[in-house]
Amino acid sequence: MTTPDSDTPSQPEPPSPKTGGKVKEKLRVDRRESPLGAAWEIVHPRCARRRQADIEEVEAMVEAGETEVARDELVWLLSECPDFLDAHVHLGLIALEEEDPKLARGHFGRAYEICLRTLESAGNPQPLPYELVGNRPFYEAVKGLVHCLLDMGRPKMAQDVCRRIAPLDPSDPLGIQRLSEHRE
């Protein structure tokens, strides 16, 4: 069984001139067995798994008030690894902190779209529980996206997102469904 921090390659794409002939990896989902039955977990591309220490550094920068440096680091990380969900989530959080919900929505929305495409290409497997570590950035992005949509006066869009993800993890440990219910 593959773990999210293993170096097993994710669905490689053929080399392209845009990537300098390098093979670009994408997100994928893998089936996990547990005592409760089968579940699905997002497996992040190798480029993201290898850069987790960079995310820890970014968190330390933000905590130290070095938001500009953290933002630059995150943008660089995305230039090297466009499907790096944690980088999108952190950029969204920085934008929220700076009271820019439109920019935050863009970052959270991008992570959400990347994951939806991955799930759709895998046949929309369920469940996709938050408790599996690889799924957490997806749900954090969704929560941020719903928050932004509600703050921007887009409750219908927020409800659509909530409806789309509700069957993936009915336990909803982040309370995403409650966010849109309280703003109807």
N, CA, C and O of each residue as an XYZ file, in Angstrom:
736
protein
N       0.848     -1.171      0.000
C       0.000      0.000      0.000
C       0.898      1.240      0.000
O       1.889      1.290      0.728
N       0.560      2.208     -0.791
C       1.308      3.445     -0.897
C       0.882      4.409      0.200
O      -0.306      4.532      0.498
N       1.839      5.083      0.793
C       1.499      6.116      1.762
C       1.757      7.474      1.135
O       2.566      7.581      0.214
N       1.082      8.522      1.618
C       1.223      9.828      0.999
C       2.644     10.370      1.005
O       2.989     11.192      0.155
N       3.484      9.926      1.951
C       4.834     10.455      1.983
C       5.838      9.530      1.305
O       7.046      9.751      1.395
N       5.350      8.508      0.637
C       6.260      7.628     -0.076
C       6.676      8.282     -1.377
O       6.105      9.295     -1.781
N       7.659      7.710     -2.026
C       8.129      8.263     -3.286
C       7.581      7.520     -4.481
O       8.144      7.603     -5.572
N       6.487      6.790     -4.297
C       5.856      6.133     -5.427
C       5.301      7.206     -6.343
O       4.554      8.072     -5.887
N       5.648      7.173     -7.637
C       5.222      8.252     -8.522
C       3.714      8.334     -8.665
O       3.022      7.316     -8.685
N       3.211      9.563     -8.764
C       1.810      9.805     -9.069
C       1.660      9.785    -10.572
O       2.642      9.944    -11.296
N       0.441      9.590    -11.054
C       0.143      9.509    -12.469
C       1.012     10.458    -13.283
O       0.696     11.644    -13.381
N       2.097      9.966    -13.866
C       2.935     10.882    -14.629
C       2.295     11.236    -15.959
O       1.605     10.432    -16.586
N       2.553     12.470    -16.365
C       2.154     12.907    -17.693
C       3.376     12.786    -18.580
O       4.502     12.790    -18.084
N       3.174     12.679    -19.882
C       4.333     12.634    -20.769
C       5.121     13.937    -20.674
O       4.554     14.988    -20.375
N       6.432     13.866    -20.930
C       7.235     15.085    -20.888
C       6.695     16.117    -21.875
O       6.195     15.766    -22.944
N       6.802     17.381    -21.508
C       6.343     18.431    -22.410
C       7.396     19.518    -22.494
O       8.218     19.664    -21.589
N       7.376     20.282    -23.576
C       8.329     21.384    -23.694
C       8.173     22.400    -22.565
O       9.154     23.020    -22.154
N       6.937     22.580    -22.053
C       6.696     23.540    -20.974
C       7.425     23.151    -19.696
O       7.837     24.023    -18.931
N       7.589     21.870    -19.455
C       8.237     21.412    -18.221
C       9.713     21.120    -18.440
O      10.354     20.489    -17.599
N      10.252     21.573    -19.561
C      11.666     21.327    -19.835
C      11.957     19.860    -20.056
O      13.066     19.402    -19.780
N      10.974     19.107    -20.554
C      11.167     17.684    -20.810
C      10.990     16.822    -19.577
O      11.112     15.600    -19.661
N      10.702     17.436    -18.419
C      10.496     16.662    -17.195
C       9.100     16.051    -17.209
O       8.178     16.588    -17.822
N       8.962     14.923    -16.527
C       7.652     14.305    -16.374
C       6.938     15.024    -15.234
O       7.480     15.143    -14.135
N       5.724     15.502    -15.497
C       4.950     16.220    -14.485
C       4.017     15.242    -13.787
O       3.262     14.519    -14.437
N       4.076     15.225    -12.462
C       3.191     14.366    -11.687
C       1.949     15.129    -11.286
O       1.962     16.352    -11.150
N       0.870     14.377    -11.099
C      -0.398     14.968    -10.689
C      -0.897     14.255     -9.444
O      -0.381     13.211     -9.047
N      -1.910     14.848     -8.847
C      -2.596     14.182     -7.743
C      -3.244     12.908     -8.260
O      -3.542     12.777     -9.447
N      -3.453     11.987     -7.354
C      -4.245     10.795     -7.663
C      -4.928     10.373     -6.373
O      -4.621     10.904     -5.306
N      -5.848      9.427     -6.457
C      -6.462      8.872     -5.256
C      -6.153      7.385     -5.200
O      -6.152      6.696     -6.220
N      -5.894      6.910     -4.006
C      -5.630      5.490     -3.775
C      -6.610      4.959     -2.744
O      -7.043      5.676     -1.842
N      -6.944      3.704     -2.898
C      -7.832      3.019     -1.963
C      -7.036      2.605     -0.732
O      -5.917      2.105     -0.844
N      -7.614      2.816      0.426
C      -7.009      2.416      1.704
C      -7.978      1.479      2.412
O      -9.188      1.705      2.412
N      -7.446      0.450      3.000
C      -8.266     -0.484      3.786
C      -8.095     -0.157      5.264
O      -6.993      0.141      5.726
N      -9.194     -0.216      5.989
C      -9.147      0.006      7.432
C     -10.150     -0.937      8.074
O     -10.931     -1.579      7.372
N     -10.142     -1.030      9.404
C     -11.135     -1.882     10.067
C     -12.575     -1.463      9.749
O     -13.495     -2.276      9.847
N     -12.769     -0.200      9.370
C     -14.107      0.288      9.051
C     -14.474      0.076      7.585
O     -15.592      0.384      7.172
N     -13.542     -0.446      6.806
C     -13.809     -0.683      5.386
C     -12.911      0.152      4.495
O     -11.965      0.790      4.957
N     -13.222      0.133      3.221
C     -12.410      0.851      2.245
C     -12.693      2.350      2.298
O     -13.818      2.783      2.546
N     -11.644      3.121      2.059
C     -11.753      4.573      1.955
C     -10.738      5.010      0.905
O      -9.889      4.222      0.488
N     -10.829      6.251      0.488
C      -9.955      6.776     -0.548
C      -9.159      7.949      0.002
O      -9.652      8.744      0.802
N      -7.909      8.034     -0.452
C      -7.027      9.102      0.016
C      -6.351      9.771     -1.172
O      -5.917      9.110     -2.116
N      -6.275     11.080     -1.106
C      -5.554     11.839     -2.125
C      -4.064     11.619     -1.905
O      -3.552     11.795     -0.799
N      -3.381     11.235     -2.970
C      -1.930     11.065     -2.927
C      -1.335     12.251     -3.679
O      -1.602     12.455     -4.863
N      -0.543     13.007     -2.983
C       0.031     14.224     -3.541
C       1.241     13.881     -4.403
O       1.911     12.879     -4.154
N       1.527     14.694     -5.410
C       2.676     14.409     -6.265
C       3.981     14.472     -5.474
O       4.065     15.136     -4.440
N       4.973     13.784     -5.966
C       6.268     13.723     -5.289
C       6.810     15.126     -5.020
O       7.375     15.375     -3.955
N       6.645     16.039     -5.970
C       7.172     17.399     -5.776
C       6.567     18.056     -4.533
O       7.243     18.846     -3.874
N       5.330     17.751     -4.204
C       4.691     18.307     -3.005
C       5.184     17.589     -1.753
O       5.484     18.227     -0.744
N       5.268     16.271     -1.817
C       5.705     15.510     -0.634
C       7.119     15.897     -0.227
O       7.437     15.943      0.962
N       7.961     16.171     -1.204
C       9.352     16.517     -0.902
C       9.502     17.936     -0.367
O      10.566     18.298      0.134
N       8.469     18.729     -0.467
C       8.560     20.123     -0.041
C       7.782     20.405      1.250
O       7.497     21.564      1.552
N       7.447     19.392      1.991
C       6.711     19.610      3.242
C       7.521     20.420      4.246
O       6.951     21.196      5.013
N       8.842     20.253      4.252
C       9.675     21.052      5.163
C       9.576     22.534      4.805
O       9.646     23.393      5.685
N       9.413     22.834      3.518
C       9.250     24.225      3.096
C       7.960     24.814      3.661
O       7.919     25.985      4.038
N       6.912     24.001      3.719
C       5.641     24.475      4.283
C       5.820     24.784      5.770
O       5.275     25.769      6.269
N       6.571     23.955      6.471
C       6.839     24.226      7.887
C       7.598     25.544      8.047
O       7.333     26.308      8.975
N       8.543     25.808      7.139
C       9.273     27.077      7.176
C       8.326     28.252      6.916
O       8.419     29.289      7.573
N       7.423     28.084      5.963
C       6.444     29.128      5.654
C       5.586     29.417      6.884
O       5.327     30.578      7.202
N       5.150     28.373      7.570
C       4.340     28.563      8.774
C       5.112     29.353      9.826
O       4.548     30.218     10.496
N       6.407     29.053      9.969
C       7.241     29.789     10.925
C       7.391     31.249     10.494
O       7.376     32.148     11.334
N       7.537     31.486      9.187
C       7.645     32.864      8.678
C       6.378     33.657      8.990
O       6.446     34.796      9.452
N       5.232     33.047      8.736
C       3.957     33.724      8.990
C       3.825     34.032     10.477
O       3.416     35.128     10.862
N       4.175     33.061     11.302
C       4.089     33.259     12.749
C       5.014     34.384     13.220
O       4.704     35.090     14.179
N       6.158     34.544     12.533
C       7.114     35.597     12.889
C       6.762     36.936     12.242
O       7.489     37.915     12.409
N       5.650     36.982     11.504
C       5.229     38.229     10.876
C       5.886     38.513      9.537
O       5.767     39.621      9.014
N       6.570     37.538      8.978
C       7.255     37.706      7.689
C       6.358     37.224      6.548
O       6.720     36.323      5.791
N       5.197     37.835      6.442
C       4.186     37.387      5.485
C       4.647     37.541      4.040
O       4.390     36.665      3.215
N       5.330     38.650      3.720
C       5.796     38.869      2.338
C       6.754     37.764      1.905
O       6.638     37.226      0.804
N       7.699     37.433      2.779
C       8.677     36.389      2.463
C       7.962     35.048      2.320
O       8.271     34.266      1.422
N       7.008     34.790      3.207
C       6.237     33.541      3.143
C       5.468     33.461      1.829
O       5.445     32.416      1.180
N       4.840     34.569      1.441
C       4.080     34.588      0.186
C       5.004     34.302     -1.001
O       4.664     33.507     -1.876
N       6.165     34.946     -1.029
C       7.117     34.714     -2.125
C       7.543     33.251     -2.180
O       7.648     32.667     -3.258
N       7.784     32.669     -1.019
C       8.177     31.253     -0.960
C       7.065     30.363     -1.498
O       7.329     29.425     -2.249
N       5.827     30.649     -1.121
C       4.691     29.845     -1.583
C       4.493     29.971     -3.090
O       4.201     28.984     -3.765
N       4.649     31.172     -3.611
C       4.527     31.368     -5.061
C       5.615     30.574     -5.775
O       5.355     29.940     -6.797
N       6.827     30.607     -5.240
C       7.910     29.822     -5.836
C       7.589     28.327     -5.772
O       7.793     27.604     -6.747
N       7.089     27.868     -4.625
C       6.737     26.448     -4.496
C       5.712     26.048     -5.555
O       5.815     24.969     -6.140
N       4.729     26.905     -5.803
C       3.717     26.594     -6.821
C       4.302     26.637     -8.226
O       3.841     25.911     -9.106
N       5.303     27.470     -8.448
C       5.932     27.494     -9.774
C       6.668     26.187    -10.043
O       6.798     25.765    -11.192
N       7.143     25.557     -8.991
C       7.840     24.278     -9.109
C       6.890     23.087     -9.052
O       7.192     22.017     -9.582
N       5.739     23.278     -8.407
C       4.804     22.173     -8.176
C       3.373     22.725     -8.161
O       2.825     22.985     -7.090
N       2.763     22.905     -9.342
C       1.449     23.559     -9.430
C       0.322     22.856     -8.669
O      -0.657     23.505     -8.299
N       0.434     21.556     -8.427
C      -0.612     20.818     -7.713
C      -0.334     20.714     -6.210
O      -0.870     19.828     -5.545
N       0.486     21.596     -5.680
C       0.861     21.580     -4.263
C      -0.273     22.217     -3.457
O      -0.305     23.431     -3.254
N      -1.197     21.373     -3.005
C      -2.400     21.852     -2.320
C      -2.082     22.681     -1.083
O      -2.708     23.716     -0.855
N      -1.116     22.238     -0.283
C      -0.775     22.976      0.936
C      -0.344     24.407      0.621
O      -0.664     25.325      1.376
N       0.371     24.609     -0.474
C       0.803     25.958     -0.850
C      -0.405     26.820     -1.217
O      -0.479     27.984     -0.825
N      -1.348     26.253     -1.968
C      -2.569     26.997     -2.298
C      -3.337     27.368     -1.026
O      -3.804     28.498     -0.887
N      -3.463     26.418     -0.106
C      -4.198     26.675      1.140
C      -3.510     27.782      1.945
O      -4.178     28.685      2.449
N      -2.194     27.719      2.068
C      -1.490     28.744      2.843
C      -1.593     30.122      2.190
O      -1.735     31.126      2.889
N      -1.524     30.182      0.862
C      -1.708     31.473      0.193
C      -3.126     32.006      0.433
O      -3.323     33.207      0.612
N      -4.096     31.108      0.433
C      -5.468     31.514      0.734
C      -5.597     32.053      2.146
O      -6.277     33.053      2.375
N      -4.947     31.396      3.090
C      -5.003     31.853      4.486
C      -4.340     33.217      4.657
O      -4.833     34.067      5.398
N      -3.219     33.418      3.966
C      -2.545     34.719      4.028
C      -3.460     35.803      3.454
O      -3.585     36.885      4.027
N      -4.094     35.507      2.326
C      -5.005     36.483      1.713
C      -6.181     36.795      2.644
O      -6.598     37.948      2.747
N      -6.711     35.781      3.315
C      -7.796     36.025      4.277
C      -7.320     36.914      5.414
O      -8.017     37.841      5.827
N      -6.138     36.626      5.911
C      -5.565     37.419      7.002
C      -5.401     38.879      6.576
O      -5.534     39.791      7.393
N      -5.111     39.088      5.298
C      -4.939     40.444      4.765
C      -6.259     41.018      4.246
O      -6.278     42.031      3.547
N      -7.352     40.357      4.600
C      -8.702     40.799      4.241
C      -8.889     40.968      2.736
O      -9.442     41.963      2.267
N      -8.414     39.969      1.992
C      -8.595     39.945      0.538
C      -9.319     38.647      0.169
O      -8.697     37.715     -0.341
N     -10.642     38.582      0.426
C     -11.370     37.339      0.181
C     -11.399     36.926     -1.289
O     -11.520     35.741     -1.598
N     -11.289     37.892     -2.189
C     -11.290     37.553     -3.614
C     -10.031     36.755     -3.977
O     -10.113     35.742     -4.671
N      -8.877     37.215     -3.508
C      -7.630     36.489     -3.757
C      -7.649     35.146     -3.027
O      -7.237     34.126     -3.580
N      -8.126     35.152     -1.789
C      -8.213     33.903     -1.020
C      -9.098     32.901     -1.746
O      -8.763     31.720     -1.844
N     -10.223     33.377     -2.251
C     -11.129     32.502     -3.008
C     -10.405     31.878     -4.196
O     -10.614     30.705     -4.505
N      -9.559     32.655     -4.859
C      -8.805     32.129     -5.993
C      -7.894     30.981     -5.599
O      -7.831     29.966     -6.294
N      -7.190     31.135     -4.492
C      -6.273     30.074     -4.056
C      -7.028     28.847     -3.548
O      -6.711     27.720     -3.927
N      -8.019     29.067     -2.697
C      -8.799     27.932     -2.201
C      -9.539     27.251     -3.352
O      -9.612     26.024     -3.419
N     -10.082     28.057     -4.247
C     -10.825     27.514     -5.387
C      -9.945     26.697     -6.312
O     -10.382     25.678     -6.847
N      -8.711     27.135     -6.507
C      -7.788     26.376     -7.366
C      -7.522     24.998     -6.764
O      -7.561     23.995     -7.477
N      -7.254     24.941     -5.468
C      -7.015     23.648     -4.810
C      -8.253     22.761     -4.924
O      -8.142     21.565     -5.194
N      -9.423     23.344     -4.718
C     -10.689     22.610     -4.832
C     -10.849     22.041     -6.246
O     -11.186     20.868     -6.407
N     -10.611     22.861     -7.260
C     -10.752     22.412     -8.650
C      -9.774     21.297     -8.999
O     -10.138     20.332     -9.670
N      -8.535     21.432     -8.544
C      -7.533     20.394     -8.808
C      -8.023     19.063     -8.238
O      -7.944     18.027     -8.900
N      -8.526     19.101     -7.013
C      -9.004     17.868     -6.371
C     -10.244     17.322     -7.057
O     -10.358     16.111     -7.250
N     -11.175     18.190     -7.430
C     -12.375     17.708     -8.125
C     -12.013     17.010     -9.423
O     -12.553     15.948     -9.735
N     -11.105     17.600    -10.178
C     -10.660     16.965    -11.430
C     -10.068     15.587    -11.164
O     -10.333     14.630    -11.892
N      -9.265     15.503    -10.114
C      -8.639     14.229     -9.751
C      -9.699     13.203     -9.371
O      -9.648     12.057     -9.816
N     -10.653     13.614     -8.551
C     -11.718     12.701     -8.130
C     -12.563     12.264     -9.320
O     -12.891     11.084     -9.447
N     -12.916     13.196    -10.183
C     -13.731     12.856    -11.352
C     -13.000     11.892    -12.279
O     -13.609     10.968    -12.818
N     -11.701     12.101    -12.468
C     -10.954     11.201    -13.353
C     -10.810      9.809    -12.748
O     -10.548      8.843    -13.465
N     -10.982      9.702    -11.426
C     -10.915      8.401    -10.748
C     -12.299      7.781    -10.570
O     -12.428      6.746     -9.917
N     -13.335      8.399    -11.140
C     -14.684      7.846    -11.027
C     -15.435      8.284     -9.787
O     -16.387      7.619     -9.377
N     -15.028      9.392     -9.179
C     -15.673      9.937     -7.972
C     -15.774      8.919     -6.834
O     -16.870      8.634     -6.353
N     -14.636      8.370     -6.403
C     -14.668      7.371     -5.327
C     -15.088      7.990     -3.992
O     -14.838      9.163     -3.717
N     -15.734      7.160     -3.179
C     -16.167      7.565     -1.842
C     -15.999      6.390     -0.905
O     -16.023      5.242     -1.350
N     -15.830      6.644      0.377
C     -15.646      7.921      1.046
C     -14.212      8.437      0.902
O     -13.295      7.697      0.545
N     -14.054      9.712      1.187
C     -12.767     10.402      1.163
C     -12.642     11.109      2.520
O     -12.792     12.328      2.603
N     -12.369     10.343      3.577
C     -12.448     10.909      4.931
C     -11.330     11.896      5.260
O     -10.175     11.715      4.873
N     -11.706     12.925      5.974
C     -10.749     13.932      6.443
C      -9.663     13.281      7.297
O      -8.520     13.736      7.296
N     -10.008     12.236      8.014
C      -9.043     11.615      8.932
C      -7.803     11.079      8.216
O      -6.764     10.910      8.855
N      -7.878     10.808      6.922
C      -6.692     10.389      6.176
C      -5.883     11.639      5.823
O      -6.400     12.571      5.205
N      -4.628     11.647      6.217
C      -3.776     12.833      6.133
C      -3.752     13.455      4.733
O      -3.765     14.680      4.609
N      -3.720     12.654      3.701
C      -3.656     13.186      2.345
C      -4.883     13.978      1.940
O      -4.817     14.784      1.012
N      -6.006     13.764      2.621
C      -7.256     14.450      2.280
C      -7.410     15.797      2.988
O      -8.244     16.612      2.593
N      -6.626     16.029      4.010
C      -6.817     17.232      4.831
C      -6.660     18.546      4.069
O      -7.487     19.440      4.249
N      -5.628     18.706      3.219
C      -5.534     19.982      2.494
C      -6.754     20.256      1.612
O      -7.147     21.409      1.437
N      -7.347     19.209      1.062
C      -8.556     19.377      0.251
C      -9.670     19.983      1.096
O     -10.283     20.975      0.702
N      -9.932     19.390      2.249
C     -11.015     19.885      3.101
C     -10.710     21.272      3.667
O     -11.621     22.081      3.845
N      -9.438     21.552      3.950
C      -9.075     22.888      4.423
C      -9.318     23.917      3.321
O      -9.773     25.028      3.593
N      -9.013     23.544      2.074
C      -9.287     24.434      0.937
C     -10.789     24.645      0.769
O     -11.239     25.764      0.519
N     -11.561     23.572      0.906
C     -13.017     23.684      0.767
C     -13.581     24.606      1.842
O     -14.419     25.460      1.553
N     -13.128     24.438      3.072
C     -13.623     25.294      4.157
C     -13.294     26.757      3.874
O     -14.136     27.636      4.056
N     -12.067     27.013      3.428
C     -11.688     28.381      3.082
C     -12.513     28.927      1.932
O     -12.921     30.089      1.953
N     -12.759     28.096      0.927
C     -13.550     28.515     -0.230
C     -14.977     28.873      0.182
O     -15.500     29.912     -0.219
N     -15.599     28.019      0.976
C     -16.971     28.280      1.431
C     -17.009     29.573      2.248
O     -17.905     30.397      2.068
N     -16.054     29.746      3.129
C     -15.970     30.970      3.935
C     -15.889     32.206      3.026
O     -16.607     33.183      3.238
N     -15.016     32.155      2.019
C     -14.853     33.290      1.099
C     -16.128     33.554      0.312
O     -16.551     34.702      0.176
N     -16.734     32.502     -0.203
C     -17.959     32.673     -0.988
C     -19.053     33.326     -0.150
O     -19.773     34.201     -0.631
N     -19.171     32.902      1.085
C     -20.180     33.497      1.964
C     -19.859     34.961      2.256
O     -20.750     35.811      2.236
N     -18.593     35.252      2.526
C     -18.197     36.642      2.792
C     -18.395     37.542      1.581
O     -18.601     38.747      1.725
N     -18.332     36.961      0.397
C     -18.484     37.738     -0.834
C     -19.941     37.794     -1.300
O     -20.231     38.285     -2.391
N     -20.859     37.283     -0.462
C     -22.276     37.333     -0.812
C     -22.690     36.330     -1.877
O     -23.598     36.590     -2.667
N     -22.020     35.183     -1.895
C     -22.327     34.132     -2.869
C     -22.807     32.860     -2.170
O     -22.186     31.810     -2.332
N     -23.898     32.925     -1.397
C     -24.347     31.756     -0.634
C     -24.750     30.579     -1.521
O     -24.557     29.429     -1.126
N     -25.298     30.830     -2.694
C     -25.695     29.737     -3.590
C     -24.466     28.938     -4.027
O     -24.487     27.707     -4.021
N     -23.402     29.639     -4.402
C     -22.167     28.949     -4.791
C     -21.599     28.163     -3.612
O     -21.124     27.040     -3.782
N     -21.650     28.754     -2.415
C     -21.153     28.065     -1.221
C     -21.959     26.792     -0.975
O     -21.396     25.747     -0.650
N     -23.273     26.885     -1.132
C     -24.125     25.704     -0.943
C     -23.836     24.639     -2.002
O     -23.866     23.446     -1.699
N     -23.558     25.055     -3.232
C     -23.210     24.097     -4.287
C     -21.936     23.335     -3.928
O     -21.859     22.120     -4.111
N     -20.943     24.054     -3.418
C     -19.695     23.410     -2.998
C     -19.992     22.433     -1.862
O     -19.503     21.303     -1.871
N     -20.787     22.862     -0.889
C     -21.130     21.997      0.247
C     -21.865     20.742     -0.212
O     -21.580     19.641      0.259
N     -22.802     20.910     -1.123
C     -23.533     19.744     -1.652
C     -22.590     18.772     -2.358
O     -22.732     17.555     -2.242
N     -21.627     19.329     -3.089
C     -20.694     18.487     -3.849
C     -19.820     17.641     -2.929
O     -19.539     16.481     -3.229
N     -19.392     18.219     -1.815
C     -18.459     17.481     -0.953
C     -19.132     16.696      0.167
O     -18.491     15.837      0.771
N     -20.398     16.962      0.462
C     -21.085     16.304      1.586
C     -20.969     14.786      1.566
O     -20.690     14.200      2.612
N     -21.170     14.114      0.428
C     -21.091     12.653      0.449
C     -19.670     12.102      0.619
O     -19.497     10.922      0.925
N     -18.664     12.943      0.424
C     -17.289     12.453      0.510
C     -16.886     12.110      1.938
O     -16.169     11.136      2.168
N     -17.346     12.908      2.896
C     -17.095     12.630      4.314
C     -18.288     13.147      5.113
O     -18.279     14.281      5.591
N     -19.316     12.307      5.254
C     -20.534     12.740      5.955
C     -20.300     13.186      7.398
O     -21.127     13.908      7.955
N     -19.192     12.770      8.014
C     -18.939     13.179      9.401
C     -18.591     14.666      9.497
O     -18.769     15.260     10.560
N     -18.107     15.276      8.430
C     -17.828     16.714      8.337
C     -17.116     17.257      9.581
O     -17.651     18.136     10.256
N     -15.915     16.745      9.896
C     -15.246     17.171     11.123
C     -14.843     18.648     11.156
O     -14.616     19.187     12.239
N     -14.749     19.310     10.016
C     -14.404     20.736     10.005
C     -15.637     21.638     10.070
O     -15.513     22.862     10.122
N     -16.823     21.033     10.065
C     -18.049     21.820     10.152
C     -18.333     22.647      8.911
O     -18.932     23.719      9.003
N     -17.915     22.166      7.765
C     -18.095     22.910      6.515
C     -19.573     23.086      6.188
O     -19.992     24.166      5.772
N     -20.360     22.038      6.372
C     -21.790     22.122      6.056
C     -22.487     23.154      6.938
O     -23.378     23.868      6.479
N     -22.081     23.231      8.199
C     -22.694     24.196      9.125
C     -22.404     25.640      8.719
O     -23.207     26.533      8.986
N     -21.261     25.871      8.076
C     -20.935     27.234      7.641
C     -22.020     27.799      6.740
O     -22.483     28.922      6.943
N     -22.426     27.014      5.736
C     -23.419     27.544      4.793
C     -24.824     27.519      5.388
O     -25.659     28.343      5.016
N     -25.098     26.600      6.295
C     -26.423     26.541      6.921
C     -26.698     27.782      7.758
O     -27.830     28.262      7.809
N     -25.672     28.299      8.411
C     -25.852     29.457      9.293
C     -25.982     30.763      8.529
O     -26.308     31.795      9.116
N     -25.733     30.730      7.234
C     -25.774     31.973      6.456
C     -26.922     32.004      5.461
O     -26.995     32.915      4.637
N     -27.815     31.032      5.522
C     -28.923     30.992      4.558
C     -29.880     32.135      4.770
O     -30.869     32.254      4.047
